[in-house]
Amino acid sequence: MIAEPWVEKYKPQKIRDLIGNNRSIAKITKWLQEWPKTITRNRRALMLYGPSGVGKTIAVYIIARELGFEISEINASVKRSKKRMSELLRTSTMTQTLTSKRGRLVLVDELAGLSGKSDRGAASALNYHIKNTRVPIILVTNDVSDSKISPLKKICTLIEFEPFKPSEVTTILKRICKKEKLTFDEPGLELLATYSRGDIRAAINDLQSIARTGANISKKTILELVRSRDHTIDIREVLDHIFYAENWNKAVYAANQSGVYPDELLRWISNNVPIVFTDINQQVKAFDLLSKASIFASRISRTQNWRLLPYSKELMCITGSIADGTPTPDRSNYQFPEWIRQMGFSRGIRQKRIAIGQIISPIVRMSAKKAYKEYLIVLKAFLKNPHTKPTVTAELKLTEDLIQFILKD
């Protein structure tokens, strides 16, 4: 009955599908519709704030898509130097895109991730580029009171996203139940909506978890669910529930309740196994299972066969009983997965390669990826030649930033 995560399957696609925070959505829409006129009357960036699971980021993507903007996303939780953040922002805020009718929109997500001394330079770079941007910038954060983002608040228009009302959550849950042909009673959905505390992702995950058991959606099944666990979906708490579960079934249950994407959860678990299980034999057993989970995850990505998801999740749930050992007694200070850091760090480079490939693609009649790979050396040779450089630059409308990137790559 359950093929893919319902938070993905029933993710809103149009502005009209968004429920709740109507005023906030209207403000974002108007601000983007009137861009760049909004520069003269308002600040050049928006800062969206509110608790997790209230639709801040998805609202930006939907509104931008309907208005014809292409989004360049920068995740602020990935630690960056001032130089690196400046490079990403300069590429995104000072260059145009060839694939959208309204141009580029820069989304800086997880703004609260700018923390400590190491990120002060990145915050100042963000401040500078907001003041000088040629494209709209939208920042997203859960906690607007954080002192390290105070300077940014002064140059942004703040828009609050409030938790969903229980009636709004109930409306969404009822819609999903009807589409999935589930047996439910309204008091049960209302109770589930109340316990979600305005977090729509938690509510949908709960609904899917109950549906998977084959039980009817009623007050009784909802009460059984909420009595068995806490609704907090912080990734570190999820890892606690998995690594330190009394048995494997409870670990699987914790993984199914997580709001984290399965491939991201796999990387979190893999990155922290050596910290939790110090014995080399335990690590070997754990990584053998994780490698199998990764194979299933890869097949899901390649074939979109979401029926394989339960197998991947079950294999990644590494507990003491599964690893044939005992996890370290002190609850660990979990480390952020290095792969996710690196992907965020290299996003600006990948965006430039895509942009260059898209410029070459129509000329050589290849995909953008293949065009970049096969013709970069030719383009570089033309740009190094002082006689051909002006013509190539003009014909392809290359910016100085892209030229320097081509010559260095």
C-alpha positions as CSV (number, residue, x, y, z in Angstrom):
1,M,0.0,0.0,0.0
2,I,2.9,2.4,0.8
3,A,5.3,2.9,-2.1
4,E,7.0,6.2,-1.3
5,P,7.1,8.7,1.6
6,W,3.8,10.6,1.7
7,V,5.6,13.8,2.6
8,E,7.0,13.6,-0.9
9,K,4.1,12.1,-2.6
10,Y,1.6,14.7,-1.4
11,K,4.0,17.7,-1.5
12,P,2.1,20.7,-2.8
13,Q,2.8,21.6,-6.4
14,K,1.0,24.9,-6.9
15,I,0.4,28.0,-4.9
16,R,-3.3,27.1,-4.7
17,D,-2.3,23.8,-3.0
18,L,-0.6,25.6,-0.1
19,I,-2.7,25.6,3.1
20,G,-2.1,28.0,6.0
21,N,0.1,31.2,6.3
22,N,-1.9,32.8,3.5
23,R,-0.7,36.3,4.3
24,S,2.9,35.3,4.4
25,I,2.6,33.5,1.0
26,A,0.8,36.5,-0.5
27,K,3.6,38.8,0.7
28,I,6.3,36.6,-0.8
29,T,4.4,36.4,-4.1
30,K,3.8,40.1,-4.3
31,W,7.5,40.9,-3.5
32,L,8.7,38.6,-6.3
33,Q,6.1,39.7,-8.8
34,E,7.2,43.3,-8.4
35,W,10.9,42.6,-8.5
36,P,13.1,44.6,-9.3
37,K,10.8,47.5,-8.4
38,T,10.8,46.2,-4.8
39,I,14.5,47.3,-4.5
40,T,13.5,51.0,-4.5
41,R,10.7,50.5,-1.9
42,N,11.8,47.6,0.2
43,R,14.9,45.8,1.2
44,R,16.6,43.5,-1.3
45,A,16.1,40.3,0.7
46,L,13.3,38.5,2.6
47,M,13.9,36.6,5.8
48,L,11.3,33.8,6.4
49,Y,11.2,32.6,10.0
50,G,9.1,30.1,11.9
51,P,9.3,26.5,13.4
52,S,10.3,23.5,11.5
53,G,7.6,21.8,9.3
54,V,5.5,24.8,8.5
55,G,6.3,25.0,4.8
56,K,8.8,27.9,4.6
57,T,11.2,26.4,2.0
58,I,8.6,24.5,-0.1
59,A,6.6,27.8,-0.3
60,V,9.6,29.6,-1.8
61,Y,10.1,26.8,-4.4
62,I,6.5,26.7,-5.5
63,I,6.1,30.5,-5.7
64,A,9.4,30.9,-7.6
65,R,8.4,28.1,-10.1
66,E,5.0,29.6,-10.8
67,L,6.5,33.1,-11.3
68,G,9.3,31.8,-13.6
69,F,12.4,32.1,-11.3
70,E,15.2,29.6,-11.2
71,I,16.4,28.9,-7.6
72,S,20.0,28.7,-6.6
73,E,20.1,27.2,-3.1
74,I,22.9,27.7,-0.6
75,N,22.7,25.7,2.7
76,A,24.0,27.9,5.5
77,S,24.5,25.0,7.8
78,V,27.6,23.9,5.8
79,K,30.6,25.7,7.4
80,R,32.2,28.1,4.9
81,S,35.0,30.7,4.9
82,K,34.2,34.3,3.9
83,K,36.0,33.7,0.6
84,R,34.0,30.6,-0.2
85,M,30.6,32.2,0.7
86,S,31.5,35.3,-1.3
87,E,32.3,33.1,-4.4
88,L,28.9,31.3,-4.1
89,L,27.0,34.5,-3.6
90,R,28.8,36.4,-6.3
91,T,28.1,33.6,-8.8
92,S,24.4,33.5,-7.8
93,T,23.6,37.2,-7.3
94,M,25.6,38.8,-10.1
95,T,25.0,36.5,-13.0
96,Q,21.9,35.7,-15.0
97,T,20.4,32.3,-15.9
98,L,19.5,31.2,-19.5
99,T,16.9,28.7,-18.4
100,S,14.1,30.8,-16.8
101,K,12.0,33.7,-17.9
102,R,12.4,35.8,-14.7
103,G,16.0,35.0,-13.9
104,R,17.6,33.7,-10.7
105,L,16.4,33.7,-7.1
106,V,18.9,32.9,-4.4
107,L,17.6,30.8,-1.4
108,V,19.8,30.7,1.7
109,D,18.3,27.9,3.8
110,E,19.0,26.9,7.4
111,L,20.4,30.3,8.3
112,A,20.8,29.3,11.9
113,G,23.6,27.1,10.7
114,L,25.9,30.1,10.7
115,S,27.4,29.6,14.1
116,G,30.5,30.4,16.0
117,K,33.7,32.2,14.9
118,S,34.3,30.1,11.9
119,D,31.2,31.4,10.2
120,R,31.4,35.1,11.1
121,G,33.1,35.8,7.8
122,A,30.4,33.9,5.9
123,A,27.7,36.0,7.6
124,S,29.5,39.3,6.7
125,A,29.8,38.1,3.1
126,L,26.1,37.4,3.1
127,N,25.4,40.9,4.4
128,Y,27.5,42.5,1.7
129,H,25.9,40.6,-1.2
130,I,22.4,41.3,0.0
131,K,23.2,45.0,-0.1
132,N,24.5,44.7,-3.7
133,T,22.5,41.9,-5.2
134,R,21.0,42.1,-8.7
135,V,18.6,39.2,-8.0
136,P,16.1,38.5,-5.2
137,I,17.4,36.8,-2.1
138,I,15.3,34.9,0.4
139,L,16.8,33.7,3.7
140,V,15.1,30.9,5.8
141,T,15.6,30.3,9.5
142,N,13.8,28.6,12.4
143,D,15.0,31.0,15.0
144,V,14.9,34.7,14.2
145,S,16.1,35.7,17.7
146,D,19.5,34.2,17.2
147,S,22.1,37.0,17.9
148,K,24.4,35.9,15.0
149,I,21.8,36.8,12.4
150,S,20.8,40.2,13.9
151,P,22.8,42.2,11.4
152,L,21.0,40.4,8.6
153,K,17.6,41.2,10.1
154,K,18.3,44.9,9.7
155,I,18.6,44.6,5.9
156,C,15.8,42.1,5.3
157,T,12.0,42.3,5.2
158,L,10.9,39.7,7.9
159,I,8.0,37.4,7.1
160,E,6.7,35.0,9.8
161,F,5.4,31.5,9.2
162,E,3.2,30.2,12.0
163,P,2.5,26.6,12.9
164,F,-0.4,25.1,11.0
165,K,-3.7,25.3,12.9
166,P,-5.2,21.9,13.8
167,S,-8.0,22.5,11.4
168,E,-5.6,23.1,8.5
169,V,-3.6,19.9,9.4
170,T,-6.9,18.0,9.5
171,T,-7.8,19.2,6.0
172,I,-4.5,18.0,4.6
173,L,-4.7,14.6,6.4
174,K,-8.3,14.1,5.2
175,R,-7.3,14.8,1.6
176,I,-4.5,12.2,1.9
177,C,-6.8,9.6,3.5
178,K,-9.3,9.9,0.6
179,K,-6.6,9.6,-2.0
180,E,-5.2,6.5,-0.3
181,K,-8.7,5.1,0.3
182,L,-8.1,4.8,4.0
183,T,-10.8,4.2,6.6
184,F,-10.8,7.0,9.1
185,D,-12.9,8.9,11.5
186,E,-12.8,12.7,11.8
187,P,-12.1,12.8,15.6
188,G,-9.1,10.6,15.0
189,L,-7.6,12.9,12.3
190,E,-8.4,15.9,14.6
191,L,-6.5,14.3,17.4
192,L,-3.5,13.5,15.2
193,A,-3.5,17.1,14.0
194,T,-3.5,18.4,17.5
195,Y,-0.6,16.2,18.6
196,S,1.4,17.3,15.5
197,R,1.8,20.8,17.2
198,G,1.5,22.5,13.8
199,D,4.3,20.4,12.1
200,I,2.6,19.0,9.0
201,R,5.5,16.7,8.1
202,A,5.2,15.0,11.5
203,A,1.5,14.6,11.1
204,I,1.8,13.0,7.6
205,N,4.6,10.7,8.8
206,D,2.4,9.6,11.7
207,L,-0.5,9.0,9.3
208,Q,1.6,6.9,7.0
209,S,3.0,4.9,9.9
210,I,-0.5,4.0,11.1
211,A,-1.6,3.2,7.6
212,R,1.3,0.8,7.1
213,T,0.0,-1.3,10.0
214,G,-3.3,-1.7,8.3
215,A,-5.2,-0.2,11.2
216,N,-8.1,2.2,10.8
217,I,-7.3,5.9,11.5
218,S,-9.2,6.4,14.7
219,K,-8.8,8.1,18.1
220,K,-7.7,4.7,19.6
221,T,-4.8,4.2,17.1
222,I,-3.7,7.8,17.4
223,L,-3.5,7.6,21.2
224,E,-1.5,4.3,20.9
225,L,0.9,6.0,18.6
226,V,1.5,9.2,20.6
227,R,1.8,7.4,23.9
228,S,4.7,5.3,22.4
229,R,7.0,8.2,21.5
230,D,7.9,11.8,21.5
231,H,7.1,13.9,18.4
232,T,10.5,15.7,18.2
233,I,12.2,14.8,14.9
234,D,15.6,16.4,15.5
235,I,18.2,14.3,13.7
236,R,20.3,13.8,16.8
237,E,17.4,12.4,18.7
238,V,16.5,10.1,15.9
239,L,20.1,8.8,16.0
240,D,19.7,8.2,19.7
241,H,16.6,6.2,19.1
242,I,18.3,4.1,16.5
243,F,21.7,3.5,18.0
244,Y,20.5,3.0,21.6
245,A,17.2,1.2,20.8
246,E,16.3,-1.7,23.1
247,N,15.7,-3.8,20.1
248,W,15.8,-3.6,16.3
249,N,12.1,-3.1,15.8
250,K,12.2,0.1,17.9
251,A,15.1,1.3,15.8
252,V,13.2,0.7,12.6
253,Y,10.2,2.5,14.1
254,A,12.4,5.5,15.0
255,A,13.8,5.6,11.4
256,N,10.2,5.6,10.0
257,Q,9.2,8.5,12.2
258,S,12.2,10.6,11.1
259,G,11.5,13.7,9.0
260,V,15.0,13.2,7.4
261,Y,15.2,12.0,3.8
262,P,16.3,8.3,3.7
263,D,19.6,8.9,1.8
264,E,20.5,11.7,4.3
265,L,19.6,9.5,7.3
266,L,21.9,6.7,5.8
267,R,24.8,9.2,5.7
268,W,24.2,10.4,9.2
269,I,24.2,6.8,10.5
270,S,27.2,5.8,8.4
271,N,29.2,8.8,9.5
272,N,28.6,8.2,13.2
273,V,28.9,4.4,13.5
274,P,32.7,4.6,14.4
275,I,31.8,7.1,17.2
276,V,29.1,5.0,18.7
277,F,30.7,1.5,18.2
278,T,34.4,1.6,19.0
279,D,35.1,-2.1,18.5
280,I,36.4,-2.8,15.0
281,N,34.4,-6.0,14.6
282,Q,31.2,-4.1,15.4
283,Q,32.1,-1.5,12.8
284,V,32.7,-4.2,10.2
285,K,29.3,-5.7,10.8
286,A,27.6,-2.3,10.8
287,F,29.2,-1.1,7.6
288,D,28.4,-4.4,5.8
289,L,24.7,-3.8,6.5
290,L,25.0,-0.1,5.6
291,S,26.6,-1.1,2.2
292,K,23.5,-3.2,1.5
293,A,21.2,-0.4,2.5
294,S,23.1,1.9,0.1
295,I,22.6,-0.6,-2.7
296,F,18.8,-0.4,-2.2
297,A,18.9,3.4,-1.9
298,S,20.8,3.5,-5.2
299,R,18.2,1.3,-6.9
300,I,15.4,3.5,-5.6
301,S,17.2,6.6,-7.0
302,R,17.8,4.9,-10.4
303,T,14.4,3.2,-10.8
304,Q,12.1,5.3,-8.6
305,N,10.9,1.9,-7.2
306,W,9.8,3.2,-3.7
307,R,8.7,-0.3,-2.7
308,L,12.4,-0.9,-1.9
309,L,12.5,1.8,0.7
310,P,11.5,-0.4,3.7
311,Y,14.5,-2.7,2.9
312,S,16.9,0.2,2.8
313,K,15.6,1.7,6.1
314,E,15.6,-1.6,7.9
315,L,19.2,-2.4,6.9
316,M,20.5,1.0,8.0
317,C,19.1,0.7,11.6
318,I,22.3,-0.2,13.4
319,T,21.6,-1.0,17.1
320,G,23.8,-2.8,19.6
321,S,22.0,-6.1,19.0
322,I,22.5,-5.8,15.2
323,A,26.2,-4.8,15.5
324,D,26.8,-7.7,18.0
325,G,28.0,-5.3,20.7
326,T,27.2,-2.4,23.0
327,P,27.3,1.2,21.9
328,T,29.4,3.6,23.9
329,P,27.6,4.4,27.2
330,D,27.9,8.1,26.8
331,R,25.4,9.5,24.3
332,S,27.6,10.8,21.5
333,N,28.3,14.2,20.1
334,Y,27.2,13.2,16.6
335,Q,29.2,14.6,13.6
336,F,27.6,16.2,10.6
337,P,28.1,13.9,7.5
338,E,31.2,15.0,5.6
339,W,29.6,14.1,2.2
340,I,26.8,16.5,2.8
341,R,29.3,19.2,3.7
342,Q,31.3,18.6,0.5
343,M,28.2,18.6,-1.7
344,G,27.2,21.9,-0.2
345,F,30.7,23.3,-0.6
346,S,31.0,22.3,-4.2
347,R,27.5,23.5,-5.2
348,G,28.8,26.8,-6.6
349,I,31.3,25.0,-8.8
350,R,28.7,22.5,-10.1
351,Q,26.3,25.4,-10.9
352,K,29.0,27.1,-13.0
353,R,29.7,23.9,-14.9
354,I,26.0,23.4,-15.6
355,A,25.7,27.0,-16.8
356,I,28.7,26.6,-19.2
357,G,27.3,23.3,-20.4
358,Q,23.9,24.9,-21.1
359,I,25.7,27.6,-23.2
360,I,27.6,25.1,-25.3
361,S,24.8,22.5,-25.6
362,P,22.7,24.1,-28.4
363,I,25.8,24.7,-30.5
364,V,27.2,21.2,-30.4
365,R,23.9,19.4,-30.1
366,M,24.7,17.5,-27.0
367,S,23.4,17.4,-23.4
368,A,24.8,20.1,-21.2
369,K,26.8,17.6,-19.1
370,K,28.4,16.0,-22.2
371,A,29.0,19.3,-23.9
372,Y,30.9,20.7,-20.9
373,K,33.0,17.5,-20.6
374,E,34.0,17.2,-24.2
375,Y,34.3,20.8,-25.3
376,L,35.7,22.6,-22.2
377,I,39.3,22.1,-23.6
378,V,38.2,23.7,-26.9
379,L,36.6,26.6,-25.2
380,K,39.6,27.1,-23.0
381,A,41.9,27.2,-26.0
382,F,39.7,29.9,-27.7
383,L,39.7,32.0,-24.5
384,K,43.5,31.7,-24.1
385,N,44.0,33.0,-27.6
386,P,43.9,36.8,-27.6
387,H,42.6,36.8,-31.2
388,T,39.6,34.5,-30.7
389,K,38.8,35.5,-27.1
390,P,36.7,38.7,-27.9
391,T,34.6,36.9,-30.5
392,V,33.9,33.8,-28.4
393,T,33.1,36.0,-25.3
394,A,30.7,38.1,-27.3
395,E,29.0,35.2,-29.2
396,L,28.5,33.1,-26.1
397,K,27.8,36.1,-23.8
398,L,30.3,34.9,-21.2
399,T,30.7,36.8,-18.0
400,E,34.2,37.6,-16.7
401,D,33.4,35.3,-13.8
402,L,32.6,32.3,-16.1
403,I,35.7,33.1,-18.2
404,Q,38.0,32.9,-15.2
405,F,36.3,29.7,-14.1
406,I,36.8,28.1,-17.5
407,L,40.5,29.0,-17.6
408,K,41.1,27.6,-14.1
409,D,38.9,24.4,-14.3
